[in-house]
Amino acid sequence: MNQQNLADFIWNVADVLRGDFKQSIYGRIILPFTLLRRLECVLEPTREAVRSQYQAMKSSGVDLDLILPTTANATFYNVSQFSLATVGSTSTRANLEDYIAKFSANARQVFEHFAFSDWLVQLDKANLLYLVTQKFASIDLHPQTISNHEMGLVFEHLIRKFAESANDTAGEFFTPRDVVRLATTLVFAPDHQALNGEGVVRTVYDCAAGTGGFLSSAIEQVAEWNPHARLVPYAQELNPETYAISVADKLIQGFETKNIKLGNTLSGDLLPNESFDYCLANPPFGVKWEKVQKQVQDEHSQRGYHGRFGPGLPRVGDGSLLFLMHLLSKRKPVELGGTRIGIVLSGSPLFNGGAGSGESEIRRWILENDWLEAIIALPTDLFYNTGIGTYIWVLSNHKDALRQGKVQLIDASAMHAPMRKSLGSKRKYLSDEQIAEIAKLHEAFEAGPYSKIFATTDFGYRRITVERPLRLRFSVTAEKLAAYQASKGADQADAFADISGQFDNLPDFLKAAGIKKLSKGALKAVLACFGERDANAQPVLDDKGNPQADSDLREYENVPLNQHIDDYFAREVLPHVKDAWIDTSKTDGKDGQVGMVGYEINFNRYFYIYQPPRPLAAIDADLKAVEDDIAALLGEVTA
């Protein structure tokens, strides 16, 4: 029985819930029962030995958590006399509660996070508890029958089914395994010591772990490539139920679950003093972070670069870059081996926000520190709950010498295979061959149709302010004079009453009025009330003889960092507007030079291939054919 068939079989247990429970809550019953049966199957071979040792030592005062896991040949144990098959048709609930209560604490918490005891009460009231228990007791979930990897896929399938029935977003909880495989391949492949050494231990961390599938796949892949290497998982997850699945998964795999934390990563890092060899994450796309806005802003303002969010904060509508900064805060020093990071993001973190914005400053921080190694554009329709285009960012603080100061962009958007059956929004997948092809492009680090190599500074620019002179033609009408008299700061209004005609400069206009000097307020009122913009008029000069800038004509130019702004201005601006100038007072807050620095990665621009339009004759022929078809159809109707 494959994973999907097994998951469907487990889900069909929901038939007995129909009528007594809403479809939207089936998963809250089915998932913990499935976990319970899996844990039971894992412990079954040592069950009696553990019970015997417990009976012999329970009064000794010895900490049984130090003894019984060894006997159980697992990181958890259970000392209850009951199992799913033996809880009985009477006192079923009490016996089940005893069974769950006598798990070791690290396993018992799994059911606490599901609030499983509450569901047992409701099942008991509906007279369904014994029936549901017996159905799960009959399912074979022994590790010899279904591997940990396959069990992980079963849980993911069940969560997806549960999310569909509850109109929820399953994609927030796990990442498709083909995407995971590509990300882990790109992150792990360059670490030759871990892949080839004896007894190598590495740590891996996921800050938005969901069901822990990303970590499990990473562990499996390293074991596949080097059975002598060991990957130790760390994680944090917000949702209690998916956290519980992740904990159960790691318990079964024999890992220490104290490294798996429950809580919001952005508002509270529960592994604050840890750094890791690898970081992997697929944070939710485009999710607002307003619920934790105060905590994040406080950390940014109070701790700066000593905290996680020193470079800046993105707009509240998308917290993706907060997760990325969090992962970068977990990097190991280079002298301790450094850290490699793989994170799946939507397209907006590439370009959202202009120069000086939080997003741009975060990209600037990453690129100027030379941590970005590669970005891979993935096909659309790869994820269960969205069809948008996505990207894998690969980052490292110990890049190979060849890659230093460089960033590789890989366009893999056309590399995909069709799903035989769509799963939500997932209509495509990455085959093993396509994953290998993308990994080879990354490893080769060569420019080609699907791979481009850039300097980190190629993504930077200076946003300069281009000003043009304010040109006004002056005249006096009754309406203008009334407006001037009513304006704040107006002075010597009577002097303008007898002026006739038009003036293309301010000095002549004031001379005609017999005015030698005006206060600043009066001058501002004169410009606003008597002046009308005219491209053929003379520039209005300030008291130092310099042209005043016309805010309506103000423009901004993004000058690439590898070009001098004066050269760019002379080449791109002056030929079109000869009277323009650069406002040199607008400088960057960090380097003090003219123009505000910004960074963006316009992925599509670099891989755009111009497609010339079809010849007009061909288009006309198509239109003529359509017209003929329409005429023929009309002829049939009117005949």
N, C-alpha and C positions, 0 to 999 in steps of 0.2 A: 504494500500500500504506500503510494507516494505521499509527500507532505500535504499536498492540497486535498487529496482524498481522505487522509486521516483527519485533517482539520474539518473537512465537510462532515465526516462521521461524528466527530466530537460536537460540532455545531448542531447536528441533527438531534442531539439530546434536548435541544430547545423545544422540540415538539411537545414534550411533556409539560413545559412551562406555559405553553400557549393557553390564553384565556385567564390564567391566574396572575400573569405578570405581563407588563408592557414589553413589546419587542425591543424597545430602546435600552432595556436594562438586562437583557439576556446575557450579554457579555460579562456583566459584573458577577454573575453566578458561574458561568462556564469557565472563565479564565482561572479563578482561584481553585476550582475543582480540578481543572487540568493540571495546574501546578502541584496540587496536593498528590494527585495520582503519579505524576512524574517523580516527585521526591520519594514517594513510597516505593516505587519501582527501583530507584537508585539504591535505597537502603535495604531492600529485601534480602540480598545474600547474607548480610551480617546482622539481620534483625534479632535473631535469637541470641547470638553471642553478646550483643550490646545489652539486651534485656537481662541476661544472666549476670553480666559484670555490674550492671546498675544495681541489681538486687543485692549483690555481694558487697558493694561499696557505698551504698546510699547513706549509711549511718556512720561512715568513717570520717567525715569532715573534710575529705579530699575534694578539691575542685574538679568535678567530673568533666568540665569543659576541657581539661588538660588530658584526660584519659580516654573518654568515650569516642571522640572523633577518630583516634587511631584504630580503635576496635571496629568502628563503623567503616573504616577505609574511606572516609569523606570528611569534609570540613564541618559537617553538621550531623545530628543524630536524633533519634526518637526512642523514648523508653516506655511508651504506652503499650498496654496489652492489646489495644484495638488496631484494626486496619479498616480500610473501606469495606472490605468483604465481610468483616466480622462485627461491625457496629450493631447489628441486630435490628429487627423491625420494631422492637420496643425500646424505649429510652435511646432512640437513635441520636437525638440532638445532644443529650448529655454525654453519650459515648464519643460522638464526634468532637465535642468541645474538649473532652479529656485527651483525645488523640492529638488534637492540634496544640493543646496547652503543654504537652510533654515533648514537643520538639525542642531542640536547643534554641536559645534566644535568637541566634542569627537567622534561623529558618522561621521561627514563630512570627517575627516581625513582618514577613511577607504577607501573612494572612491578616495581620493587624492593619496594614495599609490598604487592604481591600475591604476593611470593615466586614470581614467574612462572618463574624458571629451574628451580625444583624441579618444577613441573608439566610443564615441557618434558622433563625427565629421565624422569618417570613415563610421559608420553605416548609417548616414544621407546621405552621398555622394552616398552610394550604394542603397539608397531608401529602406532600411531594418529596420530603427529605429522603426517606428511605429509598424510594424509587430512583431518584437522581443519583444517590450514592451508589446504588448497585449498578447503574449504567456505567458510571466512571470506573467502578471496580473491575468491570469486564474489559476495559481498554488496555491493550498491551503497550506500555510506554517504557519498557525496559531499555537501558542504553544499548544492549546487544541488538535490539529490534530497530530502534530509531536513535541515531547519533545526536550529539549535542547540536551540531550544525542543523540537522534536519528538524530537531525540536524547536530551534530558534525560528525556523521558517514557518513551522506550525503556529507558533505564537503570533508571528506577524500576520499570517493569513487570518487567524481568528480576530485579531485586533481590527484588521481591515473590514471584516464582515461585521463586527460589532459597530465600528464607526459608520458604516453604510446604513445599518439599521437605525442608528441614533442620529443620522444626518450630521455626523461629526467629521473631523478632519484627521483621518488616519495617518496621513503623511507627516504630521507633526511628531509622530512617535518613532518612526523608523525610516531608514534610507534603503532604497532598492539595492539588493546585493551586488548587482552588476556595477552600479555606481561606486559602492563601497570597495569592490575589488580593484577598480581603476585607481581610486584615491590611495588605497593602501600600497598598491604596486608603485605608484609614483613617489610615495613618501619613503617606503622601505628600501627600494631597489639600490639607491646609492650607498646604503650602509653595509658595505661589504664585510666588515668585521662581525656584525651581528648575524649576517647570513652564512658566514663560513667558519666562525670561531667555535671553540668548545666551551660549554658552560657559560655562554654569554647571557647576561640578564639585562633587559631593557624595560623601561616603564612607558606606558601609553595612557593618554588621558583624553576623555571626551567630556566637554563642559555642557552638552545638551544631549545626554546619553539615550533618552527614550528607553527602549527595551534592551539596550546594550548590544544590539546587533552589530554596530560598527566595531566595537571592541572585540566581540567574539570572532568576527571575520578576520580582524587583524591578528588575533592570537592564532587562529587556524592557519593563516597564510605564513606567518613566521615559522610555525611548527612544520608546515609543509616544505618550506625552503631549507630549513635547518632544524632537524629534530633535537639538536643539542642546545638550541637557544631557547630562552624563556622570556615571555612578555608578561609583565605584571600590570593589570588594569587598575585605573583610577577613574572615577567619574562623578558627575553631579547631575541630578535630574529633578525637574520641578513636579511632574505629575506622580502622585503616590502609587497609582496602580502600575504604570509602566516602570516606575522605580522598583516596585516589588518583583516584577518579572525579571528585571535586570539583576537584582540581588539573587533570585532563585537560580538564574542561569549561571551566575558566577559561583554560587555554592556548589552546584552540580559539577562545574569544571574544576573545583578544588581550590578556588582562590579565596583570599581573605576579603570578606565583604565590608570590613570597616572602612575600606577605601572608596566605597560607593556611597555617596552622600545624597540626601534628600533636601532640596531647597532651591530657591531661585538664584542662579549663578550671578546674575547682574547685580542684584541687591545685596548678596552676601556670599562671598567666596568661602566655602567650607573646607578648602584645602589651601589655606592662605600662605603657608610656608613651603609649599612643595613646588618643585620644578621637574620637568619630564623630558625623556629622550624624544618621544613622539607625542604630538597632539593631533587628534582627529575630531571633526565635528561637522554636523549638518544642522545648524541652527534654523529655527523656523523662518521662512521667507517673509519679509515685509511685515513683521509683527510689531505693533506699537509697544513702546516701553514706558508709557505714561504711568503705569502702576508703580514702577520703581524709580520714577523720575527724580524724586527728592534724594533718595540714597545715592543714585548715580551722580547727580549734580553736586552733592556734598563731597563725594570722593574726588570728583574732578577739581573742584575749587579749593578744597582743603589740603589734599595730598599731592595734586599736580602729577608730575612725572614719578613721584614716589609711590603713587597708586597705579591703578590699571588704566585710567582714562585721561592721562596727562595731555596727549596731543590735541584733543578736542572731542566734542560730542556731535553725533549725527542728529538729524531731525527726529523728532519723537515718533514719526510714522514708521520708522524702520530701524530696528536695533541690531542689524546684522554686523555692522562694524564694531559695535560694542563687544560682541562675542569674539571677533577677530583680535581686538586689543587685549581682551582677557587672555586669550591663548598666548599671545606674544609676551604677556607678563609671566608666563610659566616657562619661558625659555631658560635652558641651562647655560651657564657661562661657556664660552668657546673652549676654555682650557679644560672643562669637564666633559667635552664632547659635543656641546651645543644641542640644538633641538631642531627637528624637522616637523613641519605643520602641514596638514591637508585639511582644507575647509571648503564646504560646498556653499556657494552663495548665488543669489539671483544677479541680474545684470546691473541693478541700480547702484551697488557700491563701487562700480567701475567709474561712474561719471557723475552721479548726483552731487550737486553743490558746486558753486563757482569758487574762484580764488578767495581764500579767507574763510570759507565755510568750514564747519566741523568735519564734513566728509573729506574735503580737499586737504585739510591739515592732517588728517589721519593717513591719507595716501602719501602725503609729503613725508611724514615721519617714517613710514615703512620704506619708501623708495630711497630717501636720503640716507637711511641706515643700511641700505642694500640688503634687505631681508627677503624681498620678493624674488623667487626663482622662476616661477612659470605660472601661467594661467591657461587653462584648457577650456574652450567653449564646447559644451555638451549639446547633443541634439535636444529638441523639444520633446515633450510627451514621454519623459523618462520616469516621472514621479507619479505617485498614486493620486495625489490631490491637486496637482497643477500641471498645466501643459507648457508653462513658460520656459524660456531658455535659461539654462543654469551654467555655472562655471565652477571649476575646481581651482582654487588658489593653492599653490605649493610655496611654502616659505621656509627659510632656513637662516640661522645666524652663523652658519659655518659653510657657506657656499664653496664649491670647488673653485680653484684658481681661475679656470677657464670661464666660469660664470660670473665672477665678481664684476660688479658694475653693469651687469647685463640682466635683461629679463626676456624670457622666451614666451611667446604667445603661440598657442597651438589651436587651430580651428578643426575640431572634431565633430562639428555640428552635422556633417553629412554621413558620419560613420555610425550606422545603427542597423538593426534588423527588426522586422515587424514581429509583434507578439501574435501568437496564434489566437489568443483570446485577450482582449483588453482587460486590465485590472484597474478599475476607476479611470483616471486620466492617463494611466501608463499604457501606451500603445506601441512603444518601441523598447528595445533593450540593446545592451552592448554585448556582443558575443565575445568569447574568449579570444578569438582571432583579432577582433577589433581592439580589444583592450591591449593585446600584445603589440598591435600596430601603433597605437597611441604611445605606449611606453617606449617603443623604439624611436619614435620621433623625439620624445623627451630626452632619451639617453644620447641620441646622436648630436643634439644641440647644433643643428645646421639649418640654415635658411632654405626655404623651399615653398611650394604652393600652399602647404598646410602648416608651415612653421616659420615664424618670423623672429628675428633676434634684434633687440633694441637696447640702447644704453638707458639706464634708469632716468637720465635727464631728458630723454626724448619725450617723456610724458609730462614734463613740466613746462610752464609758461609764466610770463609776467603780464599781468593785466594792467595796461597803462591807460590813463585817462587822456583822451584827445579832446582838446577844447578848440572852439572857433569863436571869432569875435562877435560881440553883440552889435548888430548893425540896425540902427533905428532912423526912420524918417519922421521929422517932427512937424506938427501942425496944430492949430488951435481951432476948436469948434465949441459951440455953446455946451454941448454934452461933455466934452473933454474938460472944459474949464470948470464946470460944475463938479465933475468927479475930482479934479485937483483940489478945489476948495474944500471938499468934504473929506479929503484924505488926511491921514495922520501925518503931521510934520510939514504940511503945506505952508509955504512962506512967499510973500510978495506976489500974491495971486493977481492983484490988479495990474501988475506989470505985463502979464500975458494977455490981458483982455483985448488989446488993440492989434495984436500980431496977426498978419494975414500971410497967406502963401505957405509953401513947404520948404523945409530945410533938411539937407541930407547929412548934417552933422550937428552935434550938440553946441559947440562954441558959437556958431553963427546964430543958432536959435536963441541962446541966452543973450547974445549981443543985441539981437533985434528987440529983446525985452528990456535992454538996458541993465541987465543983471551981471555983476562981476563975480559974485560968489553966492553959493547956496549952502545951507546946512546939509548934513548927510541925509537927514529925514526928508528934507525938501527935494533934494536931488533924486532920491529914490522915487518920490511921488511924481516928479517931472518925467522920469523915464517910463513909469508905469502908465501915466495918464495921457501924456502928449506924444509918446513914441509909438511907432508901429514898425514891426520888423519889415526890412526891405533889403534884399541881398545886394542892391546897388548903392545903398547908403554907406557913409563912412563909419568905421568902427567907433564905438563909444570908448573913450579913454578914461582911466582912473586918475587920481590926483598925482600919480607918479608918471603919467604919460604912457602907461601900458594898456593894451586893449582889455576891456572887460569880457569875460567869457559869457557866451549865450548858453544857458542851461538846456534850452530846447534843442540845441545842436550838439550837445555833449555825447560823445561816443566812447566805446571801450574797444581796445584791441588786445588780443592775446598773442604776445610775442614769444615764440619758442625760446627756451632757456639757452639754446646753443646759438642764438643770434643776438647781436647787439641791438638794443632798442632804437638807437639813432639810425643805424643802417636800415632796419626794418621800416622805420617811420619814413625815411627818405624814399624808400622803394615802393612801399605799399600805400602810403597815405598822401604824401605831398603831391604826387602827380594828379590826384583827384580833388584835393582841397588845399590850395596853395597857402591859404592864410591860417592853417591849423597849427597848433603847437601842443607839446606834451606838458601836462601839469606835473611838474617835478616835485611838488609838495606831497604828492600821494606816493608814499614809500611803503615798503614791506616792513612789517613789525619785527621780523627776526633778523634779516640781514641789512636793513636800513637803506637798501638800494631802491631806485625809482621803480615803481610798479609792484603790485601785490602778487606774490608767487602763488600759483595754483598747480594742481596735478589732476589729470584725468586720463583714463585709459579707454579711448574710443575704439573698442575692439573691431567693430564692423568696418570702420574706415580703413584699417590696415589690410583687410582681406577682401575689400570690395573689388569686384571685377566689372568693368563697364560693359553693358550689353547694349549694342547699338539698336535703335528702333528698326522695325521691319520697313522695307521699302513701301512708299505710299501706294504704289500700284497693287501690292499684295493686300494691303489694308482695304483699298477700294474694291478689290475683287471679292474679299470676304463680305464686305457690306452689301455689295450687289447680290451675292448669293443669299444673304439673309433676307434682303428685300424681296427677292424672287420667291423664297419660301413663304414669306408672309402673304404675298399676293396670291400664291397658289391656295393657301389655307382660306383666305377671304373668298376666293372664287368658289371653293367647296361650300362655304356657308351660304353664299348668295345665290348659288345655282338653283 
